[in-house]
Structures are given as structure tokens and as C-alpha cells.
């Protein structure tokens, strides 16, 4: 069995010792251990401990480390270090589950704690002092083989938390090599309807995490072929748009990639965004991206002026207009230099007519490529002059 090196975080080793790592009471667990073994950067750090939540809080307070009871009902206390938060969770076992949440009981058995986790690669522990690995279900070899596999009976793991269906595909996209584990895939396909019981926020979070990965296409195609999207996102019926986007984009963007999976229809995009309870910003972006048209490439800067640089880039990338994108590189959207006062100053009485002529002036200013204020004023002269000549 291998070893790992403790992440280089200020205060982490001291924290582990405060919580009894020298006596074997506390270990690193989960994603941090997995990512160290995989040679990937460690983001979040979690510790598992035999200490009760109350004992953890007492130890932290004694050491003058801020303790936040972020998940106290499930045994989790967050220790706030200068280098970032560390979640500390008491060893536990599930007493009952309903697919969304679990009732737990504490234990001092490391294997029992590991058995309640989702995948073998996420049930790895490491001694903070020696780096020694503790692997109860073959996670180290699965990680090396690129195999994402449920611990124990896949259907039971899914029954405990339906979100594990989406997590299976996300981890397969990230760590998988070759074909997925047959038993795990079969269980996810059979229980896809269970996703309907989940909050849409949890679904959105997992989907966007999947789409932000470097190589999501094959996994999305796998999900489509096994009916995973049908219960909650039937609008996603093909990965063709995602395939084309990934082949041309310069960096992953989850919202843009989600737009590539949806029809080019603003109403549909709005419905999906509402269902997933996306933020106002993400919703607006998704809807604007869905409004893409072939004519977008005719004047990229005019498009960006109208809907914003980010939304314009989304549309051009999704429409496969790579050449037009070059027009936006290094370009800043200008501000129209005139107000209604410029129209009034040219003899037009304040009212709706001013707004109409200002819009006409602005349209011509855009068509001419956003010239300076002097030319904008000249355009206003022309527009007002044309209007007055009609009278």
C-alpha cells in the first residue's frame, strides 16, 4: 500500500496533532487523499476523527482556532486556519436514509466510516504523520486503473443518496479510463428516475461541475445513451453541440457548455434555467446564448455592444464562428457618447420623438463602427436634418 505527503498548508499539521493524529485518532480522508495519489492539486481538505464534535470544538477552542459548527447535526465542524478552512468530521455510520439525507450515529470504526462513502476512490484515508494509506475497499488500485466503482452494492449506495448517480458520471469523466464499471453503470441507469426526488440546486451543481471538466463529452454521451437526463433534463438529447464546442474553445466554461447541450431557443433555455434554479447572471447568459443566429457573425462588435462581450463570445463560439471571434480580441465595448440632450439641442421638442431619433442616431453610430463623439454629433445632425426635411 502506498503513501502520500501531507499537503503543504500552514497550520494543517498542527491542527492534525491537536486532534490526536499522533495517537491515531485523526486522519486525512476522501478527495484530498485521492487527489494526492492522482498527482492533482489538492483543493479541499477533510479530516476524519474518532473525537466527538464536542471534543473537536473543545480542542480547537483550547488551541484558539476558530471552530464553526457547519454540519454539526452530521458530525462536521470546520476549523478555520489562516491557510483556509478544514472540515473535521467524526467517524459515523448511517442509521437510515431517504435518498436525500441520512440519520447517522457515531462510531470509532474506520472501516465502518469508509463503508458509508460512495466510491472506493473516495474512501481513502492517510495518516497525517507518516502518510500511510488506509484503503478498505481497493480504492488505490481502482484509481490507478481509472475505475470509478461504488462501495458494496451500487443500488444500495444510490438508495442512500440519489445524487450519487450524477457523482458517478462526474468522477468517471474526471478519473475514468476506458469503459465504466458495468455494475455501477447498470445501477445508475436503472435508478435514473430517482433524480426527480433531488433538489434542482444539487442537480445543477453536479452537472456544472461535470461540464467544467477537461473531457466531459464521452461521459455526456454515456449519460444520454443510458437515459440519465430524461427524468430531469429531457431537453438534452444530443452531445453534438458540446462536441463541436470542446473542439474549438480555449478553456472550459460550464454555462457555455450547458448552452451547447440545449436547443437554440431562448424560451427553452429560460425554462431549464428556472428548473435548475440558476443564478440571475447564469440564467441571463444561458438565455442570450440560446438566442444565437447565423447573422451573429456579420458584425461581432455590434453584437457585443448589444448583448455584452461574454454573451457575444458565447454565441459566436456556439455558432462555430471562430473567425468572427477575432474581432473581439482586445476590444472594449464603447459607451455611446450622446444623450437625448443632443437631439433636443437640434430643435426637437422633448418627448418620445427624442428617444426615437436618439436610437436612430445610435444605430448609425454602431453601423459606422463606433466613431468618436464629433462624428456621433454629425450623425445626429444628419438624422435630425432628415426628419425635419420630411415635414
VOMITI-821322 format. One record per residue (C-alpha): residue number from 1; residue in one letter; y, x, z. Coordinates in steps of 0.2 Angstrom, whole numbers, plus 5000, padded with zeros to 4 digits. Example, Ala and Ser with C-alpha at 12.3 -4.5 7.8 and 13.67 -1.06 7.14 Angstrom:
2
seq | type | north | east | up
1 | A | 4978 | 5062 | 5039
2 | S | 4995 | 5068 | 5036
END
This chain:
391
seq | type | north | east | up
1 | X | 5000 | 5000 | 5000
2 | X | 5017 | 5007 | 4995
3 | X | 5033 | 5010 | 5005
4 | X | 5051 | 5006 | 5002
5 | X | 5068 | 5013 | 5008
6 | X | 5080 | 5003 | 5019
7 | X | 5095 | 4998 | 5009
8 | X | 5110 | 5008 | 5012
9 | X | 5121 | 4996 | 5021
10 | X | 5132 | 5000 | 5035
11 | X | 5125 | 4994 | 5052
12 | X | 5109 | 4987 | 5045
13 | X | 5098 | 5000 | 5054
14 | X | 5107 | 4997 | 5070
15 | X | 5105 | 4978 | 5068
16 | X | 5086 | 4980 | 5065
17 | X | 5084 | 4990 | 5081
18 | X | 5095 | 4978 | 5091
19 | X | 5082 | 4965 | 5086
20 | X | 5067 | 4976 | 5091
21 | X | 5062 | 4984 | 5075
22 | X | 5056 | 5000 | 5085
23 | X | 5044 | 4988 | 5094
24 | X | 5038 | 4980 | 5078
25 | X | 5047 | 4963 | 5082
26 | X | 5058 | 4963 | 5066
27 | X | 5055 | 4967 | 5048
28 | X | 5064 | 4965 | 5031
29 | X | 5057 | 4951 | 5021
30 | X | 5057 | 4942 | 5004
31 | X | 5069 | 4946 | 4990
32 | X | 5076 | 4962 | 4997
33 | X | 5059 | 4970 | 4998
34 | X | 5054 | 4963 | 4981
35 | X | 5069 | 4970 | 4973
36 | X | 5067 | 4987 | 4980
37 | X | 5049 | 4988 | 4974
38 | X | 5055 | 4982 | 4957
39 | X | 5069 | 4995 | 4956
40 | X | 5083 | 4982 | 4956
41 | X | 5099 | 4982 | 4966
42 | X | 5097 | 4973 | 4982
43 | X | 5110 | 4959 | 4985
44 | X | 5105 | 4948 | 4999
45 | X | 5096 | 4955 | 5014
46 | X | 5085 | 4944 | 5026
47 | X | 5076 | 4949 | 5042
48 | X | 5061 | 4940 | 5049
49 | X | 5059 | 4942 | 5068
50 | X | 5047 | 4937 | 5082
51 | X | 5063 | 4934 | 5093
52 | X | 5068 | 4916 | 5095
53 | X | 5085 | 4910 | 5088
54 | X | 5092 | 4910 | 5105
55 | X | 5086 | 4928 | 5109
56 | X | 5093 | 4933 | 5092
57 | X | 5110 | 4926 | 5096
58 | X | 5110 | 4934 | 5114
59 | X | 5105 | 4951 | 5106
60 | X | 5119 | 4950 | 5094
61 | X | 5132 | 4945 | 5106
62 | X | 5127 | 4959 | 5118
63 | X | 5130 | 4971 | 5103
64 | X | 5146 | 4962 | 5099
65 | X | 5140 | 4957 | 5082
66 | X | 5146 | 4940 | 5076
67 | X | 5132 | 4928 | 5076
68 | X | 5134 | 4912 | 5065
69 | X | 5120 | 4898 | 5068
70 | X | 5120 | 4895 | 5049
71 | X | 5102 | 4887 | 5049
72 | X | 5098 | 4885 | 5067
73 | X | 5088 | 4870 | 5065
74 | X | 5076 | 4881 | 5054
75 | X | 5077 | 4896 | 5065
76 | X | 5091 | 4906 | 5055
77 | X | 5105 | 4915 | 5062
78 | X | 5117 | 4925 | 5051
79 | X | 5123 | 4942 | 5058
80 | X | 5140 | 4947 | 5051
81 | X | 5141 | 4965 | 5048
82 | X | 5155 | 4975 | 5040
83 | X | 5144 | 4978 | 5025
84 | X | 5140 | 4959 | 5023
85 | X | 5130 | 4945 | 5031
86 | X | 5112 | 4947 | 5035
87 | X | 5101 | 4932 | 5038
88 | X | 5089 | 4933 | 5053
89 | X | 5075 | 4920 | 5054
90 | X | 5062 | 4918 | 5067
91 | X | 5044 | 4918 | 5061
92 | X | 5039 | 4900 | 5058
93 | X | 5026 | 4888 | 5051
94 | X | 5028 | 4871 | 5043
95 | X | 5023 | 4856 | 5053
96 | X | 5027 | 4843 | 5040
97 | X | 5036 | 4842 | 5023
98 | X | 5043 | 4829 | 5012
99 | X | 5046 | 4839 | 4996
100 | X | 5064 | 4842 | 5001
101 | X | 5065 | 4848 | 5019
102 | X | 5052 | 4854 | 5032
103 | X | 5049 | 4852 | 5050
104 | X | 5045 | 4869 | 5057
105 | X | 5038 | 4877 | 5073
106 | X | 5040 | 4895 | 5078
107 | X | 5026 | 4907 | 5078
108 | X | 5023 | 4925 | 5082
109 | X | 5010 | 4927 | 5067
110 | X | 5017 | 4937 | 5052
111 | X | 5003 | 4931 | 5041
112 | X | 5007 | 4913 | 5046
113 | X | 5025 | 4915 | 5042
114 | X | 5021 | 4923 | 5025
115 | X | 5009 | 4908 | 5021
116 | X | 5023 | 4896 | 5021
117 | X | 5033 | 4905 | 5007
118 | X | 5032 | 4901 | 4989
119 | X | 5026 | 4915 | 4979
120 | X | 5016 | 4931 | 4983
121 | X | 5031 | 4942 | 4977
122 | X | 5042 | 4934 | 4989
123 | X | 5031 | 4936 | 5004
124 | X | 5033 | 4954 | 5006
125 | X | 5038 | 4962 | 5022
126 | X | 5044 | 4980 | 5026
127 | X | 5046 | 4990 | 5042
128 | X | 5064 | 4995 | 5044
129 | X | 5060 | 5011 | 5052
130 | X | 5046 | 5018 | 5041
131 | X | 5047 | 5007 | 5025
132 | X | 5029 | 5002 | 5027
133 | X | 5025 | 4987 | 5017
134 | X | 5015 | 4972 | 5024
135 | X | 5008 | 4962 | 5010
136 | X | 4996 | 4947 | 5015
137 | X | 4994 | 4939 | 4998
138 | X | 4994 | 4953 | 4984
139 | X | 5012 | 4952 | 4980
140 | X | 5014 | 4970 | 4977
141 | X | 5001 | 4971 | 4964
142 | X | 5007 | 4954 | 4956
143 | X | 5025 | 4961 | 4955
144 | X | 5018 | 4977 | 4946
145 | X | 5008 | 4966 | 4934
146 | X | 5023 | 4954 | 4931
147 | X | 5014 | 4939 | 4938
148 | X | 5023 | 4925 | 4947
149 | X | 5010 | 4916 | 4957
150 | X | 5010 | 4903 | 4971
151 | X | 5003 | 4907 | 4988
152 | X | 4987 | 4897 | 4990
153 | X | 4986 | 4880 | 4982
154 | X | 5000 | 4878 | 4969
155 | X | 5000 | 4859 | 4971
156 | X | 5002 | 4860 | 4990
157 | X | 5016 | 4873 | 4988
158 | X | 5025 | 4861 | 4976
159 | X | 5022 | 4846 | 4988
160 | X | 5031 | 4856 | 5002
161 | X | 5047 | 4859 | 4991
162 | X | 5048 | 4851 | 4974
163 | X | 5062 | 4864 | 4969
164 | X | 5048 | 4877 | 4968
165 | X | 5044 | 4870 | 4951
166 | X | 5061 | 4877 | 4944
167 | X | 5060 | 4893 | 4955
168 | X | 5043 | 4897 | 4947
169 | X | 5051 | 4897 | 4930
170 | X | 5066 | 4907 | 4936
171 | X | 5056 | 4920 | 4944
172 | X | 5044 | 4921 | 4929
173 | X | 5060 | 4923 | 4917
174 | X | 5065 | 4937 | 4929
175 | X | 5049 | 4946 | 4933
176 | X | 5036 | 4939 | 4922
177 | X | 5026 | 4950 | 4909
178 | X | 5016 | 4941 | 4896
179 | X | 5008 | 4924 | 4900
180 | X | 5012 | 4914 | 4916
181 | X | 4999 | 4911 | 4929
182 | X | 4989 | 4897 | 4922
183 | X | 4986 | 4888 | 4939
184 | X | 5004 | 4889 | 4944
185 | X | 5010 | 4883 | 4926
186 | X | 4997 | 4868 | 4926
187 | X | 5003 | 4863 | 4943
188 | X | 5022 | 4863 | 4938
189 | X | 5018 | 4853 | 4923
190 | X | 5008 | 4840 | 4932
191 | X | 5021 | 4838 | 4945
192 | X | 5037 | 4839 | 4934
193 | X | 5042 | 4821 | 4939
194 | X | 5044 | 4827 | 4957
195 | X | 5060 | 4835 | 4952
196 | X | 5068 | 4817 | 4952
197 | X | 5067 | 4817 | 4971
198 | X | 5078 | 4833 | 4972
199 | X | 5097 | 4833 | 4974
200 | X | 5105 | 4836 | 4957
201 | X | 5115 | 4851 | 4965
202 | X | 5099 | 4860 | 4969
203 | X | 5093 | 4857 | 4951
204 | X | 5110 | 4863 | 4944
205 | X | 5109 | 4879 | 4955
206 | X | 5092 | 4884 | 4949
207 | X | 5095 | 4880 | 4931
208 | X | 5111 | 4890 | 4930
209 | X | 5103 | 4905 | 4939
210 | X | 5089 | 4904 | 4926
211 | X | 5101 | 4904 | 4912
212 | X | 5111 | 4918 | 4919
213 | X | 5096 | 4930 | 4917
214 | X | 5095 | 4943 | 4903
215 | X | 5080 | 4935 | 4894
216 | X | 5079 | 4916 | 4898
217 | X | 5074 | 4910 | 4880
218 | X | 5055 | 4911 | 4881
219 | X | 5055 | 4903 | 4898
220 | X | 5065 | 4889 | 4892
221 | X | 5054 | 4886 | 4878
222 | X | 5039 | 4886 | 4890
223 | X | 5048 | 4873 | 4901
224 | X | 5051 | 4862 | 4885
225 | X | 5033 | 4863 | 4879
226 | X | 5027 | 4858 | 4897
227 | X | 5039 | 4843 | 4899
228 | X | 5048 | 4851 | 4914
229 | X | 5066 | 4845 | 4908
230 | X | 5061 | 4827 | 4903
231 | X | 5062 | 4819 | 4921
232 | X | 5080 | 4826 | 4925
233 | X | 5087 | 4833 | 4909
234 | X | 5080 | 4824 | 4894
235 | X | 5095 | 4829 | 4883
236 | X | 5087 | 4846 | 4882
237 | X | 5075 | 4845 | 4868
238 | X | 5076 | 4862 | 4859
239 | X | 5080 | 4880 | 4863
240 | X | 5086 | 4884 | 4846
241 | X | 5104 | 4885 | 4851
242 | X | 5100 | 4896 | 4865
243 | X | 5090 | 4907 | 4855
244 | X | 5105 | 4910 | 4842
245 | X | 5117 | 4912 | 4856
246 | X | 5107 | 4925 | 4866
247 | X | 5105 | 4935 | 4850
248 | X | 5124 | 4937 | 4847
249 | X | 5133 | 4936 | 4864
250 | X | 5139 | 4951 | 4873
251 | X | 5135 | 4946 | 4890
252 | X | 5126 | 4931 | 4899
253 | X | 5136 | 4916 | 4903
254 | X | 5126 | 4902 | 4912
255 | X | 5138 | 4887 | 4907
256 | X | 5140 | 4893 | 4889
257 | X | 5121 | 4894 | 4888
258 | X | 5119 | 4877 | 4896
259 | X | 5131 | 4870 | 4882
260 | X | 5119 | 4878 | 4869
261 | X | 5105 | 4868 | 4875
262 | X | 5114 | 4851 | 4873
263 | X | 5119 | 4842 | 4858
264 | X | 5137 | 4845 | 4851
265 | X | 5143 | 4829 | 4859
266 | X | 5156 | 4828 | 4872
267 | X | 5150 | 4811 | 4880
268 | X | 5133 | 4818 | 4882
269 | X | 5139 | 4834 | 4890
270 | X | 5150 | 4824 | 4902
271 | X | 5135 | 4814 | 4907
272 | X | 5125 | 4829 | 4910
273 | X | 5139 | 4837 | 4920
274 | X | 5141 | 4822 | 4931
275 | X | 5122 | 4821 | 4934
276 | X | 5121 | 4839 | 4939
277 | X | 5137 | 4837 | 4949
278 | X | 5145 | 4852 | 4941
279 | X | 5162 | 4858 | 4947
280 | X | 5178 | 4851 | 4938
281 | X | 5180 | 4868 | 4930
282 | X | 5162 | 4869 | 4923
283 | X | 5162 | 4851 | 4918
284 | X | 5178 | 4853 | 4908
285 | X | 5171 | 4869 | 4900
286 | X | 5155 | 4860 | 4895
287 | X | 5163 | 4845 | 4888
288 | X | 5175 | 4856 | 4877
289 | X | 5161 | 4867 | 4871
290 | X | 5151 | 4851 | 4866
291 | X | 5166 | 4846 | 4855
292 | X | 5163 | 4861 | 4843
293 | X | 5166 | 4858 | 4825
294 | X | 5164 | 4869 | 4809
295 | X | 5183 | 4869 | 4807
296 | X | 5185 | 4878 | 4823
297 | X | 5184 | 4895 | 4814
298 | X | 5198 | 4891 | 4802
299 | X | 5211 | 4895 | 4814
300 | X | 5204 | 4903 | 4830
301 | X | 5221 | 4906 | 4838
302 | X | 5227 | 4889 | 4836
303 | X | 5210 | 4883 | 4844
304 | X | 5213 | 4894 | 4859
305 | X | 5231 | 4888 | 4860
306 | X | 5225 | 4870 | 4861
307 | X | 5210 | 4872 | 4872
308 | X | 5211 | 4889 | 4881
309 | X | 5204 | 4906 | 4877
310 | X | 5187 | 4904 | 4886
311 | X | 5184 | 4887 | 4878
312 | X | 5188 | 4893 | 4861
313 | X | 5176 | 4908 | 4863
314 | X | 5163 | 4896 | 4869
315 | X | 5165 | 4885 | 4853
316 | X | 5165 | 4900 | 4841
317 | X | 5150 | 4908 | 4849
318 | X | 5140 | 4892 | 4849
319 | X | 5145 | 4888 | 4831
320 | X | 5140 | 4906 | 4826
321 | X | 5157 | 4910 | 4821
322 | X | 5156 | 4929 | 4826
323 | X | 5169 | 4935 | 4813
324 | X | 5182 | 4922 | 4819
325 | X | 5180 | 4929 | 4837
326 | X | 5188 | 4945 | 4832
327 | X | 5205 | 4936 | 4830
328 | X | 5205 | 4933 | 4849
329 | X | 5201 | 4950 | 4855
330 | X | 5215 | 4957 | 4865
331 | X | 5226 | 4942 | 4861
332 | X | 5236 | 4932 | 4874
333 | X | 5239 | 4914 | 4872
334 | X | 5258 | 4912 | 4870
335 | X | 5270 | 4899 | 4878
336 | X | 5279 | 4888 | 4866
337 | X | 5297 | 4894 | 4868
338 | X | 5306 | 4877 | 4866
339 | X | 5308 | 4861 | 4877
340 | X | 5315 | 4844 | 4872
341 | X | 5332 | 4850 | 4875
342 | X | 5332 | 4860 | 4859
343 | X | 5329 | 4843 | 4850
344 | X | 5342 | 4834 | 4859
345 | X | 5354 | 4848 | 4856
346 | X | 5352 | 4845 | 4837
347 | X | 5358 | 4827 | 4838
348 | X | 5343 | 4817 | 4843
349 | X | 5345 | 4804 | 4857
350 | X | 5334 | 4807 | 4872
351 | X | 5318 | 4796 | 4871
352 | X | 5301 | 4795 | 4863
353 | X | 5308 | 4802 | 4847
354 | X | 5312 | 4819 | 4856
355 | X | 5294 | 4821 | 4861
356 | X | 5288 | 4816 | 4843
357 | X | 5299 | 4829 | 4835
358 | X | 5295 | 4842 | 4848
359 | X | 5277 | 4840 | 4844
360 | X | 5280 | 4842 | 4826
361 | X | 5290 | 4857 | 4828
362 | X | 5276 | 4865 | 4839
363 | X | 5263 | 4861 | 4826
364 | X | 5273 | 4870 | 4813
365 | X | 5276 | 4885 | 4825
366 | X | 5257 | 4886 | 4828
367 | X | 5254 | 4885 | 4809
368 | X | 5265 | 4899 | 4806
369 | X | 5256 | 4910 | 4819
370 | X | 5267 | 4908 | 4834
371 | X | 5283 | 4916 | 4829
372 | X | 5297 | 4922 | 4841
373 | X | 5310 | 4910 | 4848
374 | X | 5323 | 4912 | 4834
375 | X | 5310 | 4906 | 4822
376 | X | 5305 | 4892 | 4833
377 | X | 5323 | 4886 | 4834
378 | X | 5324 | 4887 | 4815
379 | X | 5309 | 4877 | 4813
380 | X | 5317 | 4864 | 4825
381 | X | 5332 | 4864 | 4813
382 | X | 5321 | 4860 | 4799
383 | X | 5311 | 4847 | 4807
384 | X | 5326 | 4838 | 4814
385 | X | 5335 | 4840 | 4797
386 | X | 5320 | 4832 | 4788
387 | X | 5321 | 4817 | 4800
388 | X | 5339 | 4815 | 4798
389 | X | 5338 | 4816 | 4779
390 | X | 5327 | 4800 | 4779
391 | X | 5340 | 4790 | 4787
END
